[in-house]
Amino acid sequence: MKRRKIDAALVALALALAVGAYLRLERLTDQSLYLDEGFSIWVASKPWAAMMNQIVYHDFHPPTFYVLTHFAIGMLRWQPWDYRFLTAPFGLLTIVASWAIARRLFGDVAAGVTAFVIALEPTIVDWDRMFRMYSVLTALATTSWWLLLVAQEKTGRKRVWAWLGYGAIAVLLPYVQYLGAVTLLCQGAYAIVDLRRRWPILAGCAAAVAALVPWLWAIRIQYPHGGYVAGPGGIPIYWLQLPRDVLLTGLPVSWALKPAFPLSVIAVLAVLAIASLVWWRRTIIPFWLGVGAVQVIATFATGKGLVIPRYLLPVIPALAVEIGGCIAWLLAGRLRVIGAAAAVGVPALLAVCSANILWDPFYQLPDWYLVNLVVLQNERADDAMLFVQGFPYIVVGDFTAFRGHSAAGPSLPSDLPFALSWIKRHAGQRVWYIENQPNYPDPQGKIKAELDRTRPKIRTWSEARAQPTDIVNIILYDKQRTAVTKSRSAGPKKRA
């Protein structure tokens, strides 16, 4: 009796899934909610009419994730952080789909490398660990590329089922996150190259457009709020550092500060882009990478920031597949030493970054439990709380240090007049100024300047974090100075 040959590619996939599951599920509920997670649950917890009103008039995402969360909350009644268990497994689907694509395009070795790259990729790991739509979007987008490859290879019922699966995902993508439409756009371009064989792709894209028609009225309302402004006076985009930040969340600060590092990342991406256009132009790879190119172009064309790391997550599996293909090619030729070094070095770099995300608070998101403890140790019953920006209050509003206190939180520059008047109305109370990502609501620092001008500081505290957007600064201000209050109440004097 012959022994059945072990499928090394399947073994590699199993090991990658084990690593990926560990990085995504280990201590998954230990960290406090991120702002986006808290916002998702806050919106989805509202009654149906109020939820839809919030989505249409105060958000810029499609309704599907909120609607599904709404029903999940009604059925499960979990603690907010436990809902991460609903989205984290989608990261495992991304690993499987990426592995399957690499195996079809480049063989078993490439598939194994790709699976480990996706399992360890820190930016994907970071967002897979959050209860938000981006893990779902990345998994579905990757699976859609897989299914359109399968559908072209199969015959009979298998081919029909593959195309039906692709069509279903195509309809879902823009409803999960509007940028899912960019994936469909690039898949449509791939279809046009060989329309006779790939016309069902265009049918799926047409079905997605038709499905969006009933929601177009809401999209027109949402559009002005969507995307952080990237033009003059808006949130700046540091283009040289962007590839590094997209791919290497959790990168050790000592490495990130070296001027050569972001340039090295750009150089690697340039080589991969050239390889996709020269050697693999007949595959899905250049079209898949085109998703990132379209979003870069759209950023310049619309003035909206469509290139922040979470918006580019669906492109990362394409890079992983291409890295797997390049390493497999190197290992099979005279440059096998370079291939072996890359096969070890790339996963090692990604593992360091992912380990930082998982274990080192310095590389993690804000710890609102710690913020609660800091405030709790020094609060008084009549203290007022001012959050700049305001979304953290969704997370901490019911925490022990903040419960029952008067609170305000501007989220947009248009909220500044209310926030400044709120400060005046609380002249007789101490104010806790809690600052996180203040550039969004108060880019010129008017709120802090007003507090500094009118009130003495009692104490300050800052949360050390690698990324400026994750830093929380806390300043406890005393009651408004009497001299300021009198001068304002007296008003301008008349000349004799």
Contacts in CASP RR format, 6 or more apart in sequence:
PFRMAT RR
TARGET T0000
AUTHOR 0000-0000-0000
METHOD contacts of the structure
MODEL  1
MKRRKIDAALVALALALAVGAYLRLERLTDQSLYLDEGFSIWVASKPWAA
MMNQIVYHDFHPPTFYVLTHFAIGMLRWQPWDYRFLTAPFGLLTIVASWA
IARRLFGDVAAGVTAFVIALEPTIVDWDRMFRMYSVLTALATTSWWLLLV
AQEKTGRKRVWAWLGYGAIAVLLPYVQYLGAVTLLCQGAYAIVDLRRRWP
ILAGCAAAVAALVPWLWAIRIQYPHGGYVAGPGGIPIYWLQLPRDVLLTG
LPVSWALKPAFPLSVIAVLAVLAIASLVWWRRTIIPFWLGVGAVQVIATF
ATGKGLVIPRYLLPVIPALAVEIGGCIAWLLAGRLRVIGAAAAVGVPALL
AVCSANILWDPFYQLPDWYLVNLVVLQNERADDAMLFVQGFPYIVVGDFT
AFRGHSAAGPSLPSDLPFALSWIKRHAGQRVWYIENQPNYPDPQGKIKAE
LDRTRPKIRTWSEARAQPTDIVNIILYDKQRTAVTKSRSAGPKKRA
8 108 0 8 1.000
9 99 0 8 1.000
9 103 0 8 1.000
9 107 0 8 1.000
9 108 0 8 1.000
9 111 0 8 1.000
9 112 0 8 1.000
12 99 0 8 1.000
12 108 0 8 1.000
12 111 0 8 1.000
12 112 0 8 1.000
12 115 0 8 1.000
12 116 0 8 1.000
13 95 0 8 1.000
13 96 0 8 1.000
13 99 0 8 1.000
13 111 0 8 1.000
13 112 0 8 1.000
13 115 0 8 1.000
15 116 0 8 1.000
16 95 0 8 1.000
16 99 0 8 1.000
16 112 0 8 1.000
16 115 0 8 1.000
16 116 0 8 1.000
16 118 0 8 1.000
16 119 0 8 1.000
17 92 0 8 1.000
17 95 0 8 1.000
17 96 0 8 1.000
17 115 0 8 1.000
17 119 0 8 1.000
19 116 0 8 1.000
19 119 0 8 1.000
19 120 0 8 1.000
20 91 0 8 1.000
20 92 0 8 1.000
20 95 0 8 1.000
20 119 0 8 1.000
20 120 0 8 1.000
20 125 0 8 1.000
21 92 0 8 1.000
23 119 0 8 1.000
23 120 0 8 1.000
23 125 0 8 1.000
23 354 0 8 1.000
23 358 0 8 1.000
24 88 0 8 1.000
24 89 0 8 1.000
24 91 0 8 1.000
24 92 0 8 1.000
24 125 0 8 1.000
24 128 0 8 1.000
24 129 0 8 1.000
25 85 0 8 1.000
25 88 0 8 1.000
26 358 0 8 1.000
27 358 0 8 1.000
28 81 0 8 1.000
28 84 0 8 1.000
28 85 0 8 1.000
28 88 0 8 1.000
28 129 0 8 1.000
29 79 0 8 1.000
29 81 0 8 1.000
29 82 0 8 1.000
29 84 0 8 1.000
31 81 0 8 1.000
31 364 0 8 1.000
31 365 0 8 1.000
31 367 0 8 1.000
32 81 0 8 1.000
32 366 0 8 1.000
32 367 0 8 1.000
32 368 0 8 1.000
32 369 0 8 1.000
32 395 0 8 1.000
33 41 0 8 1.000
33 80 0 8 1.000
33 81 0 8 1.000
33 368 0 8 1.000
33 395 0 8 1.000
34 130 0 8 1.000
34 132 0 8 1.000
34 365 0 8 1.000
34 366 0 8 1.000
34 395 0 8 1.000
35 391 0 8 1.000
35 392 0 8 1.000
35 394 0 8 1.000
35 395 0 8 1.000
35 436 0 8 1.000
36 130 0 8 1.000
36 132 0 8 1.000
37 80 0 8 1.000
37 81 0 8 1.000
37 83 0 8 1.000
37 84 0 8 1.000
37 130 0 8 1.000
37 131 0 8 1.000
37 132 0 8 1.000
38 80 0 8 1.000
38 391 0 8 1.000
38 394 0 8 1.000
38 395 0 8 1.000
39 391 0 8 1.000
39 394 0 8 1.000
40 65 0 8 1.000
40 66 0 8 1.000
40 69 0 8 1.000
40 131 0 8 1.000
40 132 0 8 1.000
41 69 0 8 1.000
41 73 0 8 1.000
41 80 0 8 1.000
41 83 0 8 1.000
41 131 0 8 1.000
42 394 0 8 1.000
43 51 0 8 1.000
43 54 0 8 1.000
43 55 0 8 1.000
43 59 0 8 1.000
43 66 0 8 1.000
43 69 0 8 1.000
44 51 0 8 1.000
44 66 0 8 1.000
44 67 0 8 1.000
44 69 0 8 1.000
44 70 0 8 1.000
44 72 0 8 1.000
44 73 0 8 1.000
45 70 0 8 1.000
45 73 0 8 1.000
46 54 0 8 1.000
48 70 0 8 1.000
51 66 0 8 1.000
51 67 0 8 1.000
51 70 0 8 1.000
52 63 0 8 1.000
55 61 0 8 1.000
55 63 0 8 1.000
55 66 0 8 1.000
55 218 0 8 1.000
56 218 0 8 1.000
56 221 0 8 1.000
56 222 0 8 1.000
57 221 0 8 1.000
58 225 0 8 1.000
59 222 0 8 1.000
59 225 0 8 1.000
60 178 0 8 1.000
60 222 0 8 1.000
60 223 0 8 1.000
60 225 0 8 1.000
60 226 0 8 1.000
60 227 0 8 1.000
61 133 0 8 1.000
61 177 0 8 1.000
61 178 0 8 1.000
61 222 0 8 1.000
62 174 0 8 1.000
62 175 0 8 1.000
62 176 0 8 1.000
62 177 0 8 1.000
62 178 0 8 1.000
62 215 0 8 1.000
63 175 0 8 1.000
63 215 0 8 1.000
63 218 0 8 1.000
64 133 0 8 1.000
64 172 0 8 1.000
64 175 0 8 1.000
64 176 0 8 1.000
65 132 0 8 1.000
65 133 0 8 1.000
65 136 0 8 1.000
65 176 0 8 1.000
65 177 0 8 1.000
69 83 0 8 1.000
69 131 0 8 1.000
72 83 0 8 1.000
72 86 0 8 1.000
73 83 0 8 1.000
76 82 0 8 1.000
76 83 0 8 1.000
80 131 0 8 1.000
81 131 0 8 1.000
83 131 0 8 1.000
84 129 0 8 1.000
84 130 0 8 1.000
84 131 0 8 1.000
86 131 0 8 1.000
87 128 0 8 1.000
87 130 0 8 1.000
87 131 0 8 1.000
87 132 0 8 1.000
87 133 0 8 1.000
87 135 0 8 1.000
87 136 0 8 1.000
88 128 0 8 1.000
88 129 0 8 1.000
88 135 0 8 1.000
90 128 0 8 1.000
90 135 0 8 1.000
90 136 0 8 1.000
90 138 0 8 1.000
90 139 0 8 1.000
90 140 0 8 1.000
91 124 0 8 1.000
91 128 0 8 1.000
91 135 0 8 1.000
91 138 0 8 1.000
91 139 0 8 1.000
93 139 0 8 1.000
93 142 0 8 1.000
93 143 0 8 1.000
94 118 0 8 1.000
94 124 0 8 1.000
94 128 0 8 1.000
94 135 0 8 1.000
94 138 0 8 1.000
94 139 0 8 1.000
94 142 0 8 1.000
94 317 0 8 1.000
95 115 0 8 1.000
95 118 0 8 1.000
95 119 0 8 1.000
97 139 0 8 1.000
97 142 0 8 1.000
97 143 0 8 1.000
97 145 0 8 1.000
97 146 0 8 1.000
97 317 0 8 1.000
98 114 0 8 1.000
98 115 0 8 1.000
98 117 0 8 1.000
98 118 0 8 1.000
98 142 0 8 1.000
98 317 0 8 1.000
98 320 0 8 1.000
98 321 0 8 1.000
99 111 0 8 1.000
99 112 0 8 1.000
99 114 0 8 1.000
99 115 0 8 1.000
99 118 0 8 1.000
100 111 0 8 1.000
100 146 0 8 1.000
101 114 0 8 1.000
101 142 0 8 1.000
101 145 0 8 1.000
101 146 0 8 1.000
101 149 0 8 1.000
101 284 0 8 1.000
101 317 0 8 1.000
101 321 0 8 1.000
102 110 0 8 1.000
102 111 0 8 1.000
102 112 0 8 1.000
102 113 0 8 1.000
102 114 0 8 1.000
102 115 0 8 1.000
102 320 0 8 1.000
102 321 0 8 1.000
102 324 0 8 1.000
102 325 0 8 1.000
103 110 0 8 1.000
103 111 0 8 1.000
104 149 0 8 1.000
104 153 0 8 1.000
105 149 0 8 1.000
105 280 0 8 1.000
105 283 0 8 1.000
105 284 0 8 1.000
105 285 0 8 1.000
105 321 0 8 1.000
105 325 0 8 1.000
106 321 0 8 1.000
106 324 0 8 1.000
106 325 0 8 1.000
106 328 0 8 1.000
106 329 0 8 1.000
107 325 0 8 1.000
107 328 0 8 1.000
109 324 0 8 1.000
109 325 0 8 1.000
109 327 0 8 1.000
109 328 0 8 1.000
109 331 0 8 1.000
109 332 0 8 1.000
110 321 0 8 1.000
110 324 0 8 1.000
110 325 0 8 1.000
110 327 0 8 1.000
110 328 0 8 1.000
111 324 0 8 1.000
112 324 0 8 1.000
113 323 0 8 1.000
113 324 0 8 1.000
113 325 0 8 1.000
113 327 0 8 1.000
113 328 0 8 1.000
113 343 0 8 1.000
113 346 0 8 1.000
113 347 0 8 1.000
114 320 0 8 1.000
114 321 0 8 1.000
114 323 0 8 1.000
114 324 0 8 1.000
114 325 0 8 1.000
116 347 0 8 1.000
117 320 0 8 1.000
117 323 0 8 1.000
117 324 0 8 1.000
117 346 0 8 1.000
117 347 0 8 1.000
117 350 0 8 1.000
118 124 0 8 1.000
118 316 0 8 1.000
118 317 0 8 1.000
118 320 0 8 1.000
120 347 0 8 1.000
120 350 0 8 1.000
120 351 0 8 1.000
120 354 0 8 1.000
121 247 0 8 1.000
121 316 0 8 1.000
121 320 0 8 1.000
121 350 0 8 1.000
121 354 0 8 1.000
122 247 0 8 1.000
122 248 0 8 1.000
122 249 0 8 1.000
122 250 0 8 1.000
122 251 0 8 1.000
122 350 0 8 1.000
122 353 0 8 1.000
122 354 0 8 1.000
122 356 0 8 1.000
122 357 0 8 1.000
123 246 0 8 1.000
123 247 0 8 1.000
123 248 0 8 1.000
123 249 0 8 1.000
123 309 0 8 1.000
123 313 0 8 1.000
123 316 0 8 1.000
124 138 0 8 1.000
124 313 0 8 1.000
124 316 0 8 1.000
125 249 0 8 1.000
125 354 0 8 1.000
125 357 0 8 1.000
125 358 0 8 1.000
126 249 0 8 1.000
126 250 0 8 1.000
126 357 0 8 1.000
127 134 0 8 1.000
127 135 0 8 1.000
127 138 0 8 1.000
127 310 0 8 1.000
127 313 0 8 1.000
128 135 0 8 1.000
129 357 0 8 1.000
132 310 0 8 1.000
133 176 0 8 1.000
133 177 0 8 1.000
134 177 0 8 1.000
134 310 0 8 1.000
134 313 0 8 1.000
136 176 0 8 1.000
137 173 0 8 1.000
137 176 0 8 1.000
137 177 0 8 1.000
137 179 0 8 1.000
137 180 0 8 1.000
137 313 0 8 1.000
137 314 0 8 1.000
138 313 0 8 1.000
138 314 0 8 1.000
138 316 0 8 1.000
138 317 0 8 1.000
140 169 0 8 1.000
140 172 0 8 1.000
140 173 0 8 1.000
140 176 0 8 1.000
141 173 0 8 1.000
141 180 0 8 1.000
141 183 0 8 1.000
141 291 0 8 1.000
141 314 0 8 1.000
141 317 0 8 1.000
142 314 0 8 1.000
142 317 0 8 1.000
143 169 0 8 1.000
144 166 0 8 1.000
144 169 0 8 1.000
144 170 0 8 1.000
144 173 0 8 1.000
144 183 0 8 1.000
144 187 0 8 1.000
145 187 0 8 1.000
145 284 0 8 1.000
145 288 0 8 1.000
145 317 0 8 1.000
145 318 0 8 1.000
147 162 0 8 1.000
147 163 0 8 1.000
147 165 0 8 1.000
147 166 0 8 1.000
147 169 0 8 1.000
148 162 0 8 1.000
148 166 0 8 1.000
148 187 0 8 1.000
148 190 0 8 1.000
148 198 0 8 1.000
148 201 0 8 1.000
148 284 0 8 1.000
149 284 0 8 1.000
150 158 0 8 1.000
150 162 0 8 1.000
151 159 0 8 1.000
151 162 0 8 1.000
151 163 0 8 1.000
151 166 0 8 1.000
151 200 0 8 1.000
152 197 0 8 1.000
152 198 0 8 1.000
154 162 0 8 1.000
163 200 0 8 1.000
166 200 0 8 1.000
166 201 0 8 1.000
166 204 0 8 1.000
167 200 0 8 1.000
167 203 0 8 1.000
167 204 0 8 1.000
167 207 0 8 1.000
167 208 0 8 1.000
170 184 0 8 1.000
170 187 0 8 1.000
170 204 0 8 1.000
170 205 0 8 1.000
170 207 0 8 1.000
170 208 0 8 1.000
171 204 0 8 1.000
171 207 0 8 1.000
171 208 0 8 1.000
171 211 0 8 1.000
173 180 0 8 1.000
173 181 0 8 1.000
173 183 0 8 1.000
173 184 0 8 1.000
173 208 0 8 1.000
174 180 0 8 1.000
174 181 0 8 1.000
174 184 0 8 1.000
174 208 0 8 1.000
174 211 0 8 1.000
174 212 0 8 1.000
175 211 0 8 1.000
175 212 0 8 1.000
175 215 0 8 1.000
178 219 0 8 1.000
179 295 0 8 1.000
179 306 0 8 1.000
179 311 0 8 1.000
179 314 0 8 1.000
180 314 0 8 1.000
181 208 0 8 1.000
182 291 0 8 1.000
182 292 0 8 1.000
182 294 0 8 1.000
182 295 0 8 1.000
182 298 0 8 1.000
183 291 0 8 1.000
183 314 0 8 1.000
184 204 0 8 1.000
184 205 0 8 1.000
184 208 0 8 1.000
185 205 0 8 1.000
185 294 0 8 1.000
186 287 0 8 1.000
186 288 0 8 1.000
186 290 0 8 1.000
186 291 0 8 1.000
186 294 0 8 1.000
187 201 0 8 1.000
187 205 0 8 1.000
187 287 0 8 1.000
188 201 0 8 1.000
188 202 0 8 1.000
188 205 0 8 1.000
189 287 0 8 1.000
190 198 0 8 1.000
190 201 0 8 1.000
190 284 0 8 1.000
190 287 0 8 1.000
191 198 0 8 1.000
191 199 0 8 1.000
191 201 0 8 1.000
191 202 0 8 1.000
191 205 0 8 1.000
192 198 0 8 1.000
192 202 0 8 1.000
195 202 0 8 1.000
212 219 0 8 1.000
226 304 0 8 1.000
227 304 0 8 1.000
227 305 0 8 1.000
227 306 0 8 1.000
228 234 0 8 1.000
228 235 0 8 1.000
228 304 0 8 1.000
228 305 0 8 1.000
228 308 0 8 1.000
228 440 0 8 1.000
229 235 0 8 1.000
229 303 0 8 1.000
229 304 0 8 1.000
229 305 0 8 1.000
230 236 0 8 1.000
230 237 0 8 1.000
230 299 0 8 1.000
230 303 0 8 1.000
230 304 0 8 1.000
230 305 0 8 1.000
231 303 0 8 1.000
233 443 0 8 1.000
234 443 0 8 1.000
235 305 0 8 1.000
235 439 0 8 1.000
235 440 0 8 1.000
237 299 0 8 1.000
237 305 0 8 1.000
237 307 0 8 1.000
238 245 0 8 1.000
240 262 0 8 1.000
240 263 0 8 1.000
240 266 0 8 1.000
241 262 0 8 1.000
242 307 0 8 1.000
243 262 0 8 1.000
243 265 0 8 1.000
243 266 0 8 1.000
243 269 0 8 1.000
244 251 0 8 1.000
244 256 0 8 1.000
244 261 0 8 1.000
244 262 0 8 1.000
244 265 0 8 1.000
245 309 0 8 1.000
246 307 0 8 1.000
246 309 0 8 1.000
246 312 0 8 1.000
246 316 0 8 1.000
247 265 0 8 1.000
247 316 0 8 1.000
247 319 0 8 1.000
248 256 0 8 1.000
248 265 0 8 1.000
248 349 0 8 1.000
248 350 0 8 1.000
248 353 0 8 1.000
249 309 0 8 1.000
249 353 0 8 1.000
249 357 0 8 1.000
249 363 0 8 1.000
250 353 0 8 1.000
250 354 0 8 1.000
250 356 0 8 1.000
250 357 0 8 1.000
250 363 0 8 1.000
250 466 0 8 1.000
251 261 0 8 1.000
251 352 0 8 1.000
251 353 0 8 1.000
251 356 0 8 1.000
252 352 0 8 1.000
252 353 0 8 1.000
252 356 0 8 1.000
253 466 0 8 1.000
255 261 0 8 1.000
256 262 0 8 1.000
256 466 0 8 1.000
269 319 0 8 1.000
272 289 0 8 1.000
272 319 0 8 1.000
272 322 0 8 1.000
272 323 0 8 1.000
272 326 0 8 1.000
273 289 0 8 1.000
275 322 0 8 1.000
275 326 0 8 1.000
276 283 0 8 1.000
276 285 0 8 1.000
276 286 0 8 1.000
276 289 0 8 1.000
276 322 0 8 1.000
277 286 0 8 1.000
280 286 0 8 1.000
280 322 0 8 1.000
285 318 0 8 1.000
285 321 0 8 1.000
285 322 0 8 1.000
288 315 0 8 1.000
288 317 0 8 1.000
288 318 0 8 1.000
288 321 0 8 1.000
289 315 0 8 1.000
289 318 0 8 1.000
289 319 0 8 1.000
289 322 0 8 1.000
290 315 0 8 1.000
291 312 0 8 1.000
291 314 0 8 1.000
291 315 0 8 1.000
291 318 0 8 1.000
292 307 0 8 1.000
292 312 0 8 1.000
292 315 0 8 1.000
295 306 0 8 1.000
295 307 0 8 1.000
295 311 0 8 1.000
295 312 0 8 1.000
296 306 0 8 1.000
296 307 0 8 1.000
298 304 0 8 1.000
298 306 0 8 1.000
299 305 0 8 1.000
299 306 0 8 1.000
299 307 0 8 1.000
305 311 0 8 1.000
323 342 0 8 1.000
323 346 0 8 1.000
326 342 0 8 1.000
327 339 0 8 1.000
327 342 0 8 1.000
327 343 0 8 1.000
327 346 0 8 1.000
330 336 0 8 1.000
330 338 0 8 1.000
330 339 0 8 1.000
330 342 0 8 1.000
331 339 0 8 1.000
331 340 0 8 1.000
331 343 0 8 1.000
356 362 0 8 1.000
356 363 0 8 1.000
357 363 0 8 1.000
357 364 0 8 1.000
361 367 0 8 1.000
362 464 0 8 1.000
362 465 0 8 1.000
362 466 0 8 1.000
363 465 0 8 1.000
363 466 0 8 1.000
364 465 0 8 1.000
364 470 0 8 1.000
365 470 0 8 1.000
366 392 0 8 1.000
366 436 0 8 1.000
366 463 0 8 1.000
366 465 0 8 1.000
366 470 0 8 1.000
366 471 0 8 1.000
366 472 0 8 1.000
367 463 0 8 1.000
368 392 0 8 1.000
368 395 0 8 1.000
368 396 0 8 1.000
368 399 0 8 1.000
368 472 0 8 1.000
369 399 0 8 1.000
370 463 0 8 1.000
371 392 0 8 1.000
371 396 0 8 1.000
371 434 0 8 1.000
371 463 0 8 1.000
371 472 0 8 1.000
371 474 0 8 1.000
372 396 0 8 1.000
372 399 0 8 1.000
372 400 0 8 1.000
372 401 0 8 1.000
372 402 0 8 1.000
373 401 0 8 1.000
374 461 0 8 1.000
374 474 0 8 1.000
375 385 0 8 1.000
375 401 0 8 1.000
375 402 0 8 1.000
375 432 0 8 1.000
375 434 0 8 1.000
375 474 0 8 1.000
376 400 0 8 1.000
376 401 0 8 1.000
378 458 0 8 1.000
378 459 0 8 1.000
378 476 0 8 1.000
379 401 0 8 1.000
379 405 0 8 1.000
379 432 0 8 1.000
380 430 0 8 1.000
382 429 0 8 1.000
382 430 0 8 1.000
383 405 0 8 1.000
383 429 0 8 1.000
383 430 0 8 1.000
383 431 0 8 1.000
383 432 0 8 1.000
384 405 0 8 1.000
384 406 0 8 1.000
384 407 0 8 1.000
384 408 0 8 1.000
384 426 0 8 1.000
384 429 0 8 1.000
384 430 0 8 1.000
384 431 0 8 1.000
384 432 0 8 1.000
385 393 0 8 1.000
385 402 0 8 1.000
385 405 0 8 1.000
385 406 0 8 1.000
385 407 0 8 1.000
385 408 0 8 1.000
385 431 0 8 1.000
385 432 0 8 1.000
385 434 0 8 1.000
386 407 0 8 1.000
386 408 0 8 1.000
386 409 0 8 1.000
386 419 0 8 1.000
386 422 0 8 1.000
386 423 0 8 1.000
386 431 0 8 1.000
386 432 0 8 1.000
386 433 0 8 1.000
386 434 0 8 1.000
386 447 0 8 1.000
387 393 0 8 1.000
387 407 0 8 1.000
387 408 0 8 1.000
387 409 0 8 1.000
387 434 0 8 1.000
387 436 0 8 1.000
388 409 0 8 1.000
388 410 0 8 1.000
388 419 0 8 1.000
388 433 0 8 1.000
388 434 0 8 1.000
388 435 0 8 1.000
388 436 0 8 1.000
388 438 0 8 1.000
388 441 0 8 1.000
388 442 0 8 1.000
388 447 0 8 1.000
388 448 0 8 1.000
389 409 0 8 1.000
389 410 0 8 1.000
389 411 0 8 1.000
389 436 0 8 1.000
389 437 0 8 1.000
389 438 0 8 1.000
389 440 0 8 1.000
389 441 0 8 1.000
389 442 0 8 1.000
390 409 0 8 1.000
390 410 0 8 1.000
390 411 0 8 1.000
390 441 0 8 1.000
391 411 0 8 1.000
392 434 0 8 1.000
392 436 0 8 1.000
392 472 0 8 1.000
393 402 0 8 1.000
393 407 0 8 1.000
393 409 0 8 1.000
396 402 0 8 1.000
397 403 0 8 1.000
397 407 0 8 1.000
406 426 0 8 1.000
406 429 0 8 1.000
408 418 0 8 1.000
408 419 0 8 1.000
408 422 0 8 1.000
409 415 0 8 1.000
409 419 0 8 1.000
409 441 0 8 1.000
410 416 0 8 1.000
410 418 0 8 1.000
410 419 0 8 1.000
410 441 0 8 1.000
410 442 0 8 1.000
410 447 0 8 1.000
411 440 0 8 1.000
411 441 0 8 1.000
412 440 0 8 1.000
412 441 0 8 1.000
413 441 0 8 1.000
413 442 0 8 1.000
413 443 0 8 1.000
415 441 0 8 1.000
416 441 0 8 1.000
416 442 0 8 1.000
416 446 0 8 1.000
416 447 0 8 1.000
419 441 0 8 1.000
419 442 0 8 1.000
419 447 0 8 1.000
420 446 0 8 1.000
420 447 0 8 1.000
420 450 0 8 1.000
423 431 0 8 1.000
423 447 0 8 1.000
423 450 0 8 1.000
423 451 0 8 1.000
423 454 0 8 1.000
427 454 0 8 1.000
427 479 0 8 1.000
427 480 0 8 1.000
427 485 0 8 1.000
428 479 0 8 1.000
428 480 0 8 1.000
429 479 0 8 1.000
430 458 0 8 1.000
430 476 0 8 1.000
430 477 0 8 1.000
430 478 0 8 1.000
430 479 0 8 1.000
431 451 0 8 1.000
431 455 0 8 1.000
431 476 0 8 1.000
431 477 0 8 1.000
432 474 0 8 1.000
432 475 0 8 1.000
432 476 0 8 1.000
432 477 0 8 1.000
433 447 0 8 1.000
433 448 0 8 1.000
433 451 0 8 1.000
433 473 0 8 1.000
433 474 0 8 1.000
433 475 0 8 1.000
433 476 0 8 1.000
433 477 0 8 1.000
434 472 0 8 1.000
434 473 0 8 1.000
434 474 0 8 1.000
435 448 0 8 1.000
435 472 0 8 1.000
435 473 0 8 1.000
435 474 0 8 1.000
435 475 0 8 1.000
436 469 0 8 1.000
436 470 0 8 1.000
436 471 0 8 1.000
436 472 0 8 1.000
436 473 0 8 1.000
437 469 0 8 1.000
438 445 0 8 1.000
438 447 0 8 1.000
438 448 0 8 1.000
442 448 0 8 1.000
448 475 0 8 1.000
451 475 0 8 1.000
451 477 0 8 1.000
453 484 0 8 1.000
454 480 0 8 1.000
454 481 0 8 1.000
454 484 0 8 1.000
455 477 0 8 1.000
455 478 0 8 1.000
455 479 0 8 1.000
455 480 0 8 1.000
455 481 0 8 1.000
456 477 0 8 1.000
456 478 0 8 1.000
456 481 0 8 1.000
457 475 0 8 1.000
457 476 0 8 1.000
457 477 0 8 1.000
457 478 0 8 1.000
458 476 0 8 1.000
458 477 0 8 1.000
458 478 0 8 1.000
459 475 0 8 1.000
459 476 0 8 1.000
460 473 0 8 1.000
460 474 0 8 1.000
460 475 0 8 1.000
460 476 0 8 1.000
461 473 0 8 1.000
461 474 0 8 1.000
462 471 0 8 1.000
462 472 0 8 1.000
462 473 0 8 1.000
462 474 0 8 1.000
463 470 0 8 1.000
463 471 0 8 1.000
463 472 0 8 1.000
463 473 0 8 1.000
464 471 0 8 1.000
465 471 0 8 1.000
465 472 0 8 1.000
END
